[in-house]
């Protein structure tokens, strides 16, 4: 059995308290932008009074403990990208992972006017928890977007601080997804995996398709990000461990935001591995994927951004167009 050797925990990922926006917006905004354009990852501190994510973890564990036949009633709908994905059903890294990702997940669509977009009978008694969690996510996302707009020095006549967040809140067809994730303990099937990166992969290397991802981790680590050296030279394989901080969530830039900012903000590849001495311990996490909907990907009015690459083969007018293209590549077929 091959277990990933310990890497040095990355110390360059900043821990940012968005509460600092009240007293020093520019400083907080500059911190967010620095992380977003240089690393693509940052930690956001969770105030001690915020408990929504803890309640969501409880409901997540209850769902994944259900018999397989019960979970299959919520099988993912490729057209909406909502529903349950079984073990090894997905494979985000077809080059290095041969058997599919060693995880199961449940995609929940963003609530519209407080109501679900899908059959959520399994959550019928916990809708208030879901609503509170989504509201918290939306608040964090808006704060991050406001910080980016301020640091990018978007003129007031173009929206200024609210350039991104206003578009996000006014989106007529939001496609945000709450993804509950369960990575079971290693089993004999995992031990026999023929992966070029070893037998310790829970989910292969990938980048997120959307704008921004918020990630909550429960106790067990395993998240790794691609080092800057590897970004510059793919032959130099190096992965850096992202620690689990009890009072923080992880934030990363997605591909669509990188595309929208002409590569100024960085969408960094990452993966999840079995950490040493955790191969028999399940890992739970929750991701909030900000994917937008009909948000127009107009040129961002910031003098800091580079010019658009004229060699870009495909141009996307909305975030939905971009997402559908990426999903079609992942799952095949038209979206």
C-alpha positions, 0 to 999 in steps of 0.5 A: 500500500502506497501512502502519500509522504508528508509534504511541508504544509504550505504557509503562504496561504493567508488567513483573512478576516473579512470582518476587517472590511468594516475598518480597513476595506482597502487593506482587506481587499488587497490581501484577498487580491494578493492571494487570488492572483498569486496562489489562487487559495486563501483561508477565511476566518469563521466567526465563532458564533456561526454554526451553520456549517456544523449542522450541515455536516451532521445532515451530510453524514446522515445522508451518506449513511443511508443504504445505497438504494436510497441514495440512488433515488437522488441520482445526478441529473446531467442536465442540471448537475444536481443529485447524487454521484456514487462511488467512482462515478466521476473521474476529474483526472482521466490522465492519472486516475484510472478507476474514477474518484474514490468518493460519493457526493450530493449536489444541491442546487441554490435555493430560489426564494428559499425553495429547492430546485430538485427533489429534496425529500431527504432534507425535508425536515432540515430546510431551515438549516439549508437556507441558513447555510446558503445565506451565509455562503452568499454573504461570504461570496459577496464580501469576497467579490467586493474585495476583489472589485475594490482591489482591482480599482474598478471605477465607480461609474462602472459599479465600483465596489459592487461590480461583481456582487451586484451581478451575482445577486441579480443573476436571473438563473443562478447555478450555484451548487452546494456539494456534500462530499464523503470520502470513505476509508481505503479498502482493497479496491483502493489498494489495487488502484493502478494510478500513475500518481500512486494508490493514495488518491481520493480525487485526482488533480483538477481545477474548479469550473466556476467563479469561486469555491468555498470549502469546509473540511471536517477534521480529516485533511488531505487537500493538496494544491499544486506548487508554483514550481509545478505551475511553471514547469510541469515536470517538477512534481510538487504538491503542498498540503492545505491544513484543516483549520477549525476556525477557517474555511478554504476559498479558491479561484475557479476557472471561470473567474480566471477566464473572466479576468484574462488570467490575472486571477489564478485557478490552481489545480488541487487534489485530495489524497489519503493522508498518512495514518488516515487511510481508515478514517472517512473524510467529509467536506462541503463545497459551495461552488459559485458558478453564476448563471446568466452573469455576462462575462463582459470585459472587467473595467480594470486597468490592472488586467492584461489584454484578452488573449487573441488566441482564445479559441472559444469566447463565452458570453455568460458564466452558464455558457462557460459552465456548460462547455466544461461539463460537456468535456467532463461528462460528454454530450451536449449541455 
